[in-house]
Amino acid sequence: MAACPKHRVSRMNQRKRRTHYKIAPLALVKCQQCFEFKLAHRVCPSCGYYNRKVKVLEIKQREKARR
């Protein structure tokens, strides 16, 4: 069953209640291998290493068009 409000909620009270509905900032850390910024606990998109131990991804260089 849905809520059945007895009174109308004003815009200010509605906005005060929603002040905590916000997106958390991204947790960016420096890669220990290449020192580029990456998301925490993820494979580095620039070098392909995870936790400086294992090369997980083979990163292919973008080839320029020869035209």
C-alpha positions as CSV (number, residue, x, y, z in Angstrom):
1,M,0.0,0.0,0.0
2,A,1.2,3.5,-0.8
3,A,1.5,6.3,1.7
4,C,-1.5,8.5,2.3
5,P,-0.3,11.9,3.4
6,K,-2.6,14.0,5.6
7,H,-1.0,17.3,4.7
8,R,0.9,18.8,1.7
9,V,4.6,19.0,2.1
10,S,6.1,22.4,1.3
11,R,8.8,22.7,-1.3
12,M,11.4,23.8,1.3
13,N,10.7,20.8,3.6
14,Q,10.7,18.5,0.6
15,R,14.1,19.9,-0.5
16,K,15.5,19.7,3.0
17,R,14.6,16.0,3.2
18,R,16.3,15.4,-0.2
19,T,19.6,17.1,0.6
20,H,21.2,13.8,1.5
21,Y,20.3,12.2,-1.9
22,K,23.5,12.9,-3.7
23,I,26.2,10.9,-5.6
24,A,29.4,10.1,-3.8
25,P,32.6,11.3,-5.5
26,L,34.6,8.7,-7.4
27,A,37.5,7.1,-5.4
28,L,40.4,7.8,-7.7
29,V,43.8,6.6,-6.8
30,K,47.2,6.6,-8.6
31,C,48.3,3.4,-10.3
32,Q,51.4,1.9,-8.6
33,Q,52.8,0.9,-12.0
34,C,52.3,3.9,-14.2
35,F,51.1,6.6,-11.7
36,E,48.0,7.4,-13.8
37,F,44.7,7.9,-12.0
38,K,42.3,5.0,-11.9
39,L,39.3,3.7,-10.0
40,A,40.2,1.9,-6.7
41,H,40.4,-1.9,-6.8
42,R,40.2,-2.0,-10.6
43,V,42.6,-2.8,-13.4
44,C,44.4,0.3,-14.6
45,P,43.1,1.2,-18.1
46,S,46.4,2.8,-19.2
47,C,48.9,0.0,-18.4
48,G,46.6,-3.1,-17.7
49,Y,48.2,-3.9,-14.3
50,Y,46.2,-4.8,-11.1
51,N,47.9,-4.2,-7.7
52,R,51.4,-4.1,-9.3
53,K,51.5,-7.9,-9.5
54,V,49.8,-9.2,-12.6
55,K,49.3,-7.8,-16.0
56,V,45.7,-8.5,-16.5
57,L,44.9,-6.7,-19.8
58,E,46.8,-6.3,-23.0
59,I,46.4,-2.6,-23.9
60,K,46.5,-2.0,-27.7
61,Q,47.8,1.3,-29.0
62,R,45.3,3.2,-31.2
63,E,46.5,3.2,-34.7
64,K,46.1,6.4,-36.6
65,A,44.3,6.3,-39.9
66,R,46.7,6.3,-42.8
67,R,44.4,8.5,-45.0
